[in-house]
Amino acid sequence: MNKFIAINFLLFITILNSEAELNLRISIDPNGIIREGSKAKISLSAAGNLSPDDPDLNIQGGKLNVRKVGKGFEFMRSNQGVKRVTTHTYELSGESGKYTIKGIFKSQDGTLYETESINLQIRKKTAQEKALDPQLIVNLANNEPFVGEPVLAEISLLLQPRTRLYSERNNIATLSGEGVRVNYIDGPKEAPPKNNKRVIKFLYEIAPLRAGDLKLTANYNPLLQIPSATGRRLVDERFNLKSEETLIRSKRLPDEGKPKDFSGAVGTFTLDLQADPLKLKVGEPIALRFTITGNGGFEFIESPTPIKTEGWKLYEPTKFDLKRGEGIKPSTLIFSQNLVAEKTHEELPTFRLTVFDSDKEQYVTLITDKTPIELEETFTNNPDYNRTAKAPSSSSDSPNSNIENNADILMVSTSLTPNWSVAQIPAWKNHYIWITNAFLILLILISALISKMPNLDEHASKGKSPKAIIEDLKSKNLSTINFYTYAYECFERLQLENQDVEVTPIFDQLSKKYEQLKYSGNDSSHLEKPTKEESNAIIKELTKISKI
């Protein structure tokens, strides 16, 4: 008897353990051996009372890059019934070496379970395989630029003919270097093949920030589809590419012949001036627009300065955002400035901008062309007034001279650019006048509509009971407008008194007539007079519901 009890107890414990334990499995693809740079896939499967937490990988032999790529479920039938099997998939990559890997699962009661161990070997690439790897090369348009001089830098990615580059958001080849400013321009773009290899190019603009030897390096982590070792299939592989260091010998700008008004801009530039209006009176504003175009460093450029300012009043310039050209096309920078003539002149003042021309390797001063203008003198009622306005005096013994000379100067904002001179805009071009007139026209139309709409409350018989209104309808002395208005008002009052009033087709037609009358104005010519049968039917229905 005791032996029977002991056997049953052992069977019971075995059943409990079988329900608490997990069925685990680990597998690897492909066959536990991969080459350096490739990826191995590890699958961990488990069935039983699993914890919702993801399993862990216990890796011995070194550090590997691990990335989870999937999780799936399937149902399997066994002698114990149907069980759900959960599979987790990981991608592993790393340096060459031998590794031992286990999977660790957790059950719902917190117990940890390990899978059996598998081996992973990552071998080094052969010389033939390395020759097939992609390459990253940097080429500069000029390896000896001046400090601040922009230089085009080209990154070339060389690929095997059957290699495919995956397009990934925010993943492009990058340039970096201490003491170097880098601006991305374009890429990736396919270029003509070179040495039987595909060429993918990226374009950057770099500029050294200090003199001396500087180093520039390109980095890229592309995802490629490349031929396998056997060449029979294509496999995906991510590469960590780094170019060889490119040396930049940056030169200082020469101190000899350096003008005091040097803007700090280095490159090749042109300067253009536009002005409007060119025919005006003394004291009226002129809008100037400076356009600087070229390839170079625009960061330090300030607005051009006038060579002579006598008889002119200049306001602070406004700098607009730089418009970079696409690819290697020139960029454009615009300044706007207002100018007021304090006396008559035959031409605008000339403006200058000093830059360092990197092609000529010398300082160059850009000067605007002479621009003729027509200035009309202003007059006052004072017969002794000098017809030619005098320049403002700086003498301290005439404190009111500046006020007298500037009395007719229009003080304008410094942001007067797109519309040029407001003083010379015709009325039909002034958008403020258009807006004001449109607003007034809209008010007139609304007033006309309101005045046209009849005040139906004047026609309604206020204070009368529904029965009294019905008597008015029977009198047949009402006009078409008043008949429909009285009838509709009587119907509304009866509805308020009795919520169970049914809307018959006659009342539905009456409502439509009233709405038509409401929005037609006092003109009832388009409204047909109710026939005797129609009016009798309306009076009959109103009398019927008034007795309910």
DRENVEXDREN-643993 format. One record per residue (C-alpha): residue in three letters; x, y, z. Coordinates in nm, 2 decimals, always signed. Layout:
REM residues N
  res       x       y       z
  ala       X       Y       Z
...
END
This chain:
REM residues 548
  res       x       y       z
  met   +0.00   +0.00   +0.00
  asn   +0.28   +0.24   +0.09
  lys   +0.46   +0.15   -0.23
  phe   +0.15   +0.24   -0.43
  ile   +0.11   +0.57   -0.26
  ala   +0.48   +0.66   -0.33
  ile   +0.44   +0.57   -0.70
  asn   +0.13   +0.79   -0.74
  phe   +0.31   +1.08   -0.56
  leu   +0.60   +1.06   -0.80
  leu   +0.37   +1.06   -1.10
  phe   +0.19   +1.36   -0.97
  ile   +0.52   +1.56   -0.92
  thr   +0.62   +1.46   -1.28
  ile   +0.30   +1.60   -1.42
  leu   +0.34   +1.92   -1.24
  asn   +0.70   +1.96   -1.36
  ser   +0.60   +1.88   -1.72
  glu   +0.34   +2.16   -1.71
  ala   +0.58   +2.41   -1.55
  glu   +0.88   +2.34   -1.78
  leu   +0.93   +2.51   -2.12
  asn   +1.01   +2.34   -2.45
  leu   +1.30   +2.53   -2.59
  arg   +1.49   +2.53   -2.92
  ile   +1.78   +2.73   -3.08
  ser   +1.89   +2.73   -3.44
  ile   +2.14   +2.93   -3.65
  asp   +2.16   +3.02   -4.02
  pro   +2.38   +2.97   -4.22
  asn   +2.54   +2.66   -4.07
  gly   +2.73   +2.85   -3.79
  ile   +3.01   +2.99   -4.02
  ile   +3.00   +3.34   -4.18
  arg   +3.26   +3.57   -4.32
  glu   +3.36   +3.90   -4.16
  gly   +3.10   +4.17   -4.24
  ser   +2.81   +3.92   -4.30
  lys   +2.53   +3.85   -4.06
  ala   +2.40   +3.53   -3.89
  lys   +2.04   +3.47   -3.80
  ile   +1.96   +3.31   -3.46
  ser   +1.61   +3.18   -3.39
  leu   +1.49   +3.11   -3.04
  ser   +1.17   +2.90   -3.00
  ala   +0.97   +2.82   -2.69
  ala   +0.64   +2.66   -2.59
  gly   +0.48   +2.66   -2.25
  asn   +0.40   +2.91   -1.98
  leu   +0.62   +3.19   -2.11
  ser   +0.68   +3.53   -1.96
  pro   +0.59   +3.82   -2.19
  asp   +0.95   +3.94   -2.16
  asp   +1.18   +3.88   -2.46
  pro   +1.45   +3.62   -2.42
  asp   +1.82   +3.71   -2.37
  leu   +2.12   +3.59   -2.56
  asn   +2.42   +3.47   -2.36
  ile   +2.73   +3.52   -2.59
  gln   +3.07   +3.39   -2.49
  gly   +3.39   +3.46   -2.68
  gly   +3.36   +3.83   -2.75
  lys   +3.11   +4.10   -2.82
  leu   +2.87   +4.08   -3.11
  asn   +2.63   +4.33   -3.26
  val   +2.28   +4.20   -3.19
  arg   +1.96   +4.33   -3.35
  lys   +1.61   +4.17   -3.31
  val   +1.44   +4.14   -3.65
  gly   +1.12   +3.95   -3.58
  lys   +0.88   +3.76   -3.36
  gly   +0.63   +3.50   -3.47
  phe   +0.38   +3.24   -3.34
  glu   +0.26   +2.90   -3.46
  phe   +0.05   +2.62   -3.31
  met   +0.18   +2.26   -3.29
  arg   -0.02   +1.94   -3.20
  ser   +0.14   +1.68   -2.97
  asn   +0.04   +1.40   -2.74
  gln   -0.03   +1.66   -2.47
  gly   -0.26   +1.87   -2.70
  val   -0.21   +2.19   -2.90
  lys   +0.06   +2.42   -2.79
  arg   +0.16   +2.77   -2.91
  val   +0.52   +2.81   -3.01
  thr   +0.68   +3.16   -3.00
  thr   +0.99   +3.23   -3.21
  his   +1.22   +3.52   -3.17
  thr   +1.47   +3.60   -3.45
  tyr   +1.80   +3.80   -3.41
  glu   +2.08   +3.92   -3.65
  leu   +2.44   +3.89   -3.53
  ser   +2.75   +4.04   -3.67
  gly   +3.10   +4.13   -3.54
  glu   +3.47   +4.08   -3.57
  ser   +3.63   +3.75   -3.67
  gly   +3.65   +3.48   -3.40
  lys   +3.47   +3.19   -3.24
  tyr   +3.16   +3.24   -3.02
  thr   +2.93   +3.02   -2.81
  ile   +2.56   +3.13   -2.78
  lys   +2.27   +3.03   -2.56
  gly   +1.92   +3.15   -2.53
  ile   +1.77   +3.24   -2.19
  phe   +1.39   +3.23   -2.14
  lys   +1.18   +3.32   -1.84
  ser   +0.86   +3.14   -1.74
  gln   +0.56   +3.30   -1.58
  asp   +0.67   +3.21   -1.23
  gly   +1.01   +3.38   -1.29
  thr   +1.22   +3.07   -1.34
  leu   +1.50   +3.10   -1.60
  tyr   +1.56   +2.83   -1.86
  glu   +1.85   +2.80   -2.10
  thr   +1.86   +2.65   -2.44
  glu   +2.14   +2.42   -2.56
  ser   +2.46   +2.59   -2.69
  ile   +2.54   +2.66   -3.05
  asn   +2.87   +2.77   -3.21
  leu   +2.92   +3.06   -3.44
  gln   +3.25   +3.12   -3.63
  ile   +3.32   +3.45   -3.81
  arg   +3.61   +3.41   -4.05
  lys   +3.83   +3.68   -4.20
  lys   +3.77   +3.77   -4.56
  thr   +4.01   +3.64   -4.83
  ala   +4.21   +3.87   -5.05
  gln   +3.97   +3.79   -5.33
  glu   +3.67   +3.88   -5.12
  lys   +3.83   +4.21   -5.00
  ala   +3.89   +4.31   -5.36
  leu   +3.51   +4.29   -5.41
  asp   +3.44   +4.52   -5.11
  pro   +3.30   +4.87   -5.18
  gln   +3.55   +5.16   -5.15
  leu   +3.51   +5.52   -5.04
  ile   +3.73   +5.78   -5.21
  val   +3.75   +6.16   -5.15
  asn   +3.86   +6.41   -5.42
  leu   +3.90   +6.79   -5.37
  ala   +3.88   +7.05   -5.64
  asn   +4.17   +7.23   -5.47
  asn   +4.39   +7.08   -5.20
  glu   +4.56   +7.42   -5.11
  pro   +4.28   +7.67   -5.06
  phe   +4.29   +7.99   -4.86
  val   +4.13   +8.02   -4.52
  gly   +3.76   +8.07   -4.57
  glu   +3.77   +7.97   -4.94
  pro   +3.50   +7.73   -5.04
  val   +3.61   +7.41   -5.22
  leu   +3.40   +7.14   -5.38
  ala   +3.46   +6.79   -5.23
  glu   +3.34   +6.48   -5.41
  ile   +3.29   +6.14   -5.24
  ser   +3.29   +5.84   -5.47
  leu   +3.15   +5.50   -5.37
  leu   +3.29   +5.22   -5.59
  leu   +3.07   +4.91   -5.62
  gln   +3.09   +4.58   -5.81
  pro   +2.87   +4.56   -6.12
  arg   +2.61   +4.33   -5.96
  thr   +2.60   +4.52   -5.63
  arg   +2.28   +4.71   -5.53
  leu   +2.27   +5.01   -5.29
  tyr   +1.96   +5.03   -5.07
  ser   +1.82   +5.38   -5.04
  glu   +1.78   +5.47   -4.67
  arg   +1.64   +5.79   -4.52
  asn   +1.91   +6.01   -4.35
  asn   +2.18   +5.77   -4.44
  ile   +2.44   +5.93   -4.67
  ala   +2.81   +5.95   -4.70
  thr   +2.94   +6.22   -4.46
  leu   +3.26   +6.44   -4.45
  ser   +3.43   +6.55   -4.13
  gly   +3.75   +6.72   -4.03
  glu   +3.88   +6.93   -3.75
  gly   +3.90   +7.30   -3.85
  val   +3.69   +7.24   -4.16
  arg   +3.34   +7.37   -4.24
  val   +3.13   +7.12   -4.44
  asn   +2.81   +7.18   -4.63
  tyr   +2.61   +6.90   -4.81
  ile   +2.51   +6.98   -5.17
  asp   +2.39   +6.68   -5.35
  gly   +2.39   +6.29   -5.37
  pro   +2.38   +6.00   -5.40
  lys   +2.38   +6.01   -5.78
  glu   +2.49   +5.75   -6.03
  ala   +2.81   +5.84   -6.23
  pro   +2.97   +5.67   -6.53
  pro   +3.14   +5.34   -6.44
  lys   +3.51   +5.35   -6.36
  asn   +3.75   +5.05   -6.39
  asn   +3.45   +4.82   -6.45
  lys   +3.29   +4.94   -6.12
  arg   +2.97   +5.13   -6.04
  val   +3.03   +5.48   -5.91
  ile   +2.79   +5.65   -5.67
  lys   +2.88   +6.02   -5.59
  phe   +2.81   +6.27   -5.32
  leu   +2.89   +6.64   -5.35
  tyr   +3.00   +6.86   -5.06
  glu   +3.14   +7.21   -5.02
  ile   +3.41   +7.25   -4.76
  ala   +3.60   +7.56   -4.64
  pro   +3.91   +7.56   -4.40
  leu   +3.86   +7.77   -4.09
  arg   +4.23   +7.81   -4.01
  ala   +4.57   +7.79   -4.18
  gly   +4.79   +7.48   -4.17
  asp   +4.76   +7.11   -4.25
  leu   +4.40   +6.98   -4.20
  lys   +4.27   +6.63   -4.25
  leu   +3.94   +6.53   -4.41
  thr   +3.77   +6.19   -4.38
  ala   +3.45   +6.04   -4.53
  asn   +3.23   +5.78   -4.36
  tyr   +2.94   +5.58   -4.48
  asn   +2.74   +5.28   -4.35
  pro   +2.55   +5.16   -4.66
  leu   +2.33   +4.85   -4.68
  leu   +2.43   +4.66   -5.00
  gln   +2.30   +4.36   -5.18
  ile   +2.62   +4.18   -5.30
  pro   +2.70   +3.84   -5.46
  ser   +2.76   +3.56   -5.21
  ala   +3.10   +3.38   -5.18
  thr   +2.99   +3.12   -5.44
  gly   +2.83   +3.39   -5.66
  arg   +2.51   +3.19   -5.70
  arg   +2.29   +3.42   -5.49
  leu   +2.27   +3.78   -5.36
  val   +2.29   +3.85   -4.99
  asp   +2.23   +4.17   -4.79
  glu   +2.53   +4.31   -4.60
  arg   +2.59   +4.64   -4.42
  phe   +2.94   +4.79   -4.45
  asn   +3.11   +5.04   -4.22
  leu   +3.32   +5.23   -4.48
  lys   +3.59   +5.49   -4.40
  ser   +3.80   +5.66   -4.66
  glu   +4.17   +5.74   -4.63
  glu   +4.26   +6.07   -4.48
  thr   +4.27   +6.36   -4.74
  leu   +4.53   +6.63   -4.66
  ile   +4.43   +7.00   -4.70
  arg   +4.71   +7.26   -4.69
  ser   +4.52   +7.58   -4.60
  lys   +4.69   +7.91   -4.67
  arg   +4.66   +8.24   -4.49
  leu   +4.52   +8.54   -4.67
  pro   +4.80   +8.79   -4.75
  asp   +4.84   +9.09   -4.52
  glu   +5.00   +9.29   -4.80
  gly   +4.76   +9.51   -4.98
  lys   +4.47   +9.41   -4.75
  pro   +4.21   +9.70   -4.76
  lys   +4.06   +9.83   -4.44
  asp   +3.70   +9.76   -4.57
  phe   +3.77   +9.40   -4.66
  ser   +3.44   +9.21   -4.60
  gly   +3.60   +8.87   -4.52
  ala   +3.45   +8.70   -4.82
  val   +3.67   +8.47   -5.02
  gly   +3.58   +8.34   -5.36
  thr   +3.46   +8.48   -5.70
  phe   +3.17   +8.74   -5.69
  thr   +2.99   +9.00   -5.89
  leu   +2.80   +9.30   -5.77
  asp   +2.48   +9.45   -5.93
  leu   +2.27   +9.75   -5.82
  gln   +1.91   +9.82   -5.90
  ala   +1.73  +10.14   -5.80
  asp   +1.37  +10.26   -5.82
  pro   +1.24  +10.53   -5.89
  leu   +1.50  +10.71   -6.09
  lys   +1.28  +11.02   -6.15
  leu   +1.16  +11.19   -5.84
  lys   +1.18  +11.50   -5.62
  val   +1.44  +11.60   -5.37
  gly   +1.35  +11.44   -5.03
  glu   +1.17  +11.14   -5.17
  pro   +1.30  +10.79   -5.10
  ile   +1.49  +10.57   -5.35
  ala   +1.49  +10.19   -5.29
  leu   +1.82  +10.03   -5.36
  arg   +1.87   +9.66   -5.42
  phe   +2.22   +9.50   -5.42
  thr   +2.26   +9.15   -5.57
  ile   +2.58   +8.97   -5.49
  thr   +2.63   +8.65   -5.70
  gly   +2.91   +8.40   -5.70
  asn   +3.08   +8.10   -5.55
  gly   +3.25   +8.15   -5.22
  gly   +3.20   +8.23   -4.85
  phe   +2.89   +8.45   -4.80
  glu   +2.89   +8.43   -4.42
  phe   +3.09   +8.75   -4.36
  ile   +2.96   +8.97   -4.64
  glu   +2.80   +9.30   -4.54
  ser   +2.61   +9.55   -4.75
  pro   +2.82   +9.75   -5.00
  thr   +2.92  +10.09   -4.87
  pro   +2.89  +10.42   -5.06
  ile   +3.21  +10.59   -5.18
  lys   +3.06  +10.94   -5.12
  thr   +2.77  +11.03   -4.90
  glu   +2.76  +11.41   -4.93
  gly   +2.41  +11.53   -5.00
  trp   +2.26  +11.19   -4.93
  lys   +2.08  +11.03   -4.64
  leu   +2.12  +10.65   -4.61
  tyr   +1.92  +10.42   -4.39
  glu   +2.03  +10.09   -4.24
  pro   +2.04   +9.80   -4.50
  thr   +1.84   +9.48   -4.47
  lys   +2.00   +9.15   -4.54
  phe   +1.79   +8.87   -4.70
  asp   +1.85   +8.49   -4.67
  leu   +2.12   +8.34   -4.89
  lys   +1.98   +8.15   -5.19
  arg   +2.23   +7.87   -5.25
  gly   +2.26   +7.75   -5.61
  glu   +2.19   +7.39   -5.69
  gly   +2.50   +7.18   -5.72
  ile   +2.79   +7.40   -5.84
  lys   +2.57   +7.68   -5.96
  pro   +2.64   +8.03   -5.81
  ser   +2.46   +8.14   -5.50
  thr   +2.29   +8.48   -5.45
  leu   +2.27   +8.72   -5.16
  ile   +2.05   +9.03   -5.17
  phe   +2.06   +9.35   -4.96
  ser   +1.80   +9.63   -4.97
  gln   +1.86   +9.99   -4.86
  asn   +1.67  +10.32   -4.87
  leu   +1.83  +10.64   -4.98
  val   +1.71  +11.00   -4.97
  ala   +1.86  +11.29   -5.17
  glu   +1.90  +11.61   -4.97
  lys   +1.99  +11.81   -5.27
  thr   +1.99  +11.77   -5.65
  his   +2.23  +11.51   -5.81
  glu   +2.28  +11.38   -6.16
  glu   +2.35  +11.02   -6.06
  leu   +2.34  +10.79   -5.76
  pro   +2.64  +10.74   -5.54
  thr   +2.86  +10.45   -5.63
  phe   +2.90  +10.16   -5.38
  arg   +3.19   +9.93   -5.32
  leu   +3.25   +9.58   -5.18
  thr   +3.60   +9.44   -5.12
  val   +3.65   +9.06   -5.14
  phe   +3.94   +8.83   -5.19
  asp   +3.94   +8.67   -5.54
  ser   +4.06   +8.32   -5.49
  asp   +4.12   +8.28   -5.87
  lys   +4.34   +8.59   -5.90
  glu   +4.47   +8.54   -5.54
  gln   +4.44   +8.91   -5.46
  tyr   +4.20   +9.15   -5.30
  val   +3.94   +9.29   -5.54
  thr   +3.71   +9.59   -5.49
  leu   +3.37   +9.55   -5.67
  ile   +3.21   +9.89   -5.76
  thr   +2.86   +9.95   -5.89
  asp   +2.80  +10.11   -6.22
  lys   +2.71  +10.48   -6.24
  thr   +2.33  +10.52   -6.24
  pro   +2.19  +10.85   -6.37
  ile   +1.88  +11.00   -6.20
  glu   +1.64  +11.29   -6.25
  leu   +1.58  +11.50   -5.93
  glu   +1.33  +11.78   -5.93
  glu   +1.39  +12.06   -5.68
  thr   +1.12  +12.14   -5.42
  phe   +1.00  +12.49   -5.36
  thr   +0.83  +12.69   -5.08
  asn   +0.62  +13.00   -5.06
  asn   +0.92  +13.20   -4.92
  pro   +1.05  +13.41   -5.20
  asp   +1.40  +13.42   -5.04
  tyr   +1.42  +13.04   -5.03
  asn   +1.72  +12.90   -5.21
  arg   +1.60  +12.68   -5.49
  thr   +1.88  +12.44   -5.44
  ala   +1.86  +12.25   -5.11
  lys   +2.17  +12.28   -4.90
  ala   +2.36  +11.99   -4.74
  pro   +2.30  +11.96   -4.37
  ser   +2.54  +12.17   -4.17
  ser   +2.74  +12.03   -3.88
  ser   +2.80  +12.38   -3.73
  ser   +2.69  +12.41   -3.37
  asp   +2.58  +12.77   -3.41
  ser   +2.29  +12.68   -3.63
  pro   +2.09  +12.42   -3.44
  asn   +1.78  +12.45   -3.66
  ser   +1.97  +12.41   -3.99
  asn   +1.93  +12.03   -3.99
  ile   +1.56  +12.06   -3.93
  glu   +1.51  +12.31   -4.21
  asn   +1.71  +12.11   -4.46
  asn   +1.54  +11.78   -4.37
  ala   +1.19  +11.93   -4.34
  asp   +1.07  +11.77   -4.67
  ile   +1.24  +11.43   -4.63
  leu   +1.00  +11.13   -4.61
  met   +1.11  +10.91   -4.32
  val   +1.05  +10.55   -4.44
  ser   +1.11  +10.21   -4.30
  thr   +1.43  +10.03   -4.38
  ser   +1.24   +9.73   -4.51
  leu   +1.10   +9.90   -4.82
  thr   +1.21   +9.65   -5.09
  pro   +0.96   +9.46   -5.29
  asn   +0.73   +9.75   -5.38
  trp   +1.03  +10.00   -5.41
  ser   +0.92  +10.36   -5.36
  val   +0.56  +10.38   -5.22
  ala   +0.55  +10.75   -5.31
  gln   +0.56  +10.67   -5.68
  ile   +0.30  +10.39   -5.69
  pro   -0.01  +10.48   -5.89
  ala   -0.35  +10.45   -5.72
  trp   -0.46  +10.16   -5.93
  lys   -0.15   +9.97   -5.82
  asn   -0.18  +10.04   -5.45
  his   -0.32   +9.73   -5.28
  tyr   -0.43   +9.93   -4.98
  ile   -0.67  +10.12   -5.19
  trp   -0.80   +9.80   -5.35
  ile   -0.86   +9.65   -5.00
  thr   -1.04   +9.96   -4.88
  asn   -1.27   +9.98   -5.18
  ala   -1.34   +9.61   -5.17
  phe   -1.44   +9.64   -4.81
  leu   -1.67   +9.93   -4.89
  ile   -1.83   +9.75   -5.18
  leu   -1.90   +9.45   -4.96
  leu   -2.07   +9.67   -4.70
  ile   -2.29   +9.83   -4.97
  leu   -2.39   +9.49   -5.10
  ile   -2.48   +9.36   -4.75
  ser   -2.68   +9.68   -4.68
  ala   -2.87   +9.64   -5.00
  leu   -2.96   +9.28   -4.92
  ile   -3.07   +9.37   -4.57
  ser   -3.28   +9.66   -4.70
  lys   -3.44   +9.43   -4.96
  met   -3.54   +9.17   -4.72
  pro   -3.89   +9.24   -4.60
  asn   -3.96   +9.27   -4.23
  leu   -4.22   +9.00   -4.21
  asp   -4.30   +9.09   -3.85
  glu   -4.46   +9.41   -3.98
  his   -4.71   +9.20   -4.18
  ala   -4.78   +8.96   -3.89
  ser   -5.08   +9.02   -3.68
  lys   -4.90   +9.05   -3.34
  gly   -5.12   +9.00   -3.03
  lys   -5.40   +8.82   -3.21
  ser   -5.50   +8.47   -3.13
  pro   -5.50   +8.19   -3.39
  lys   -5.88   +8.20   -3.42
  ala   -5.87   +8.58   -3.49
  ile   -5.60   +8.53   -3.76
  ile   -5.82   +8.26   -3.92
  glu   -6.11   +8.51   -3.93
  asp   -5.87   +8.76   -4.11
  leu   -5.78   +8.49   -4.36
  lys   -6.15   +8.42   -4.43
  ser   -6.22   +8.79   -4.49
  lys   -6.04   +8.76   -4.83
  asn   -5.92   +9.12   -4.79
  leu   -5.55   +9.03   -4.76
  ser   -5.28   +9.06   -5.02
  thr   -5.08   +8.76   -5.14
  ile   -4.79   +8.85   -4.91
  asn   -5.01   +8.90   -4.61
  phe   -5.22   +8.59   -4.67
  tyr   -4.92   +8.36   -4.67
  thr   -4.75   +8.55   -4.38
  tyr   -5.07   +8.54   -4.16
  ala   -5.13   +8.17   -4.24
  tyr   -4.77   +8.07   -4.16
  glu   -4.77   +8.27   -3.84
  cys   -5.10   +8.11   -3.73
  phe   -4.96   +7.76   -3.81
  glu   -4.64   +7.83   -3.60
  arg   -4.86   +7.95   -3.30
  leu   -5.07   +7.64   -3.32
  gln   -4.76   +7.43   -3.32
  leu   -4.63   +7.59   -3.01
  glu   -4.97   +7.54   -2.83
  asn   -5.00   +7.18   -2.94
  gln   -4.68   +6.97   -3.00
  asp   -4.88   +6.69   -3.16
  val   -4.98   +6.89   -3.47
  glu   -4.90   +6.69   -3.78
  val   -4.73   +6.86   -4.07
  thr   -4.95   +6.78   -4.37
  pro   -4.86   +6.84   -4.73
  ile   -5.06   +7.16   -4.73
  phe   -4.85   +7.30   -4.44
  asp   -4.53   +7.18   -4.61
  gln   -4.63   +7.37   -4.92
  leu   -4.72   +7.68   -4.70
  ser   -4.37   +7.67   -4.54
  lys   -4.21   +7.67   -4.89
  lys   -4.42   +7.97   -5.00
  tyr   -4.32   +8.15   -4.68
  glu   -3.95   +8.08   -4.74
  gln   -3.98   +8.20   -5.10
  leu   -4.15   +8.51   -4.98
  lys   -3.90   +8.58   -4.71
  tyr   -3.60   +8.60   -4.95
  ser   -3.78   +8.76   -5.24
  gly   -3.82   +9.11   -5.10
  asn   -4.14   +9.31   -5.13
  asp   -4.17   +9.22   -5.50
  ser   -4.45   +8.96   -5.51
  ser   -4.49   +8.96   -5.89
  his   -4.32   +8.62   -5.92
  leu   -4.54   +8.48   -5.64
  glu   -4.87   +8.34   -5.77
  lys   -5.19   +8.44   -5.58
  pro   -5.34   +8.15   -5.39
  thr   -5.64   +7.99   -5.57
  lys   -5.97   +7.97   -5.40
  glu   -5.93   +7.59   -5.35
  glu   -5.58   +7.64   -5.20
  ser   -5.68   +7.92   -4.96
  asn   -5.99   +7.72   -4.85
  ala   -5.78   +7.42   -4.79
  ile   -5.53   +7.62   -4.58
  ile   -5.81   +7.78   -4.37
  lys   -5.98   +7.44   -4.33
  glu   -5.66   +7.28   -4.20
  leu   -5.59   +7.57   -3.96
  thr   -5.95   +7.56   -3.83
  lys   -5.92   +7.18   -3.78
  ile   -5.60   +7.19   -3.57
  ser   -5.72   +7.50   -3.37
  lys   -6.00   +7.29   -3.23
  ile   -5.77   +7.01   -3.11
END
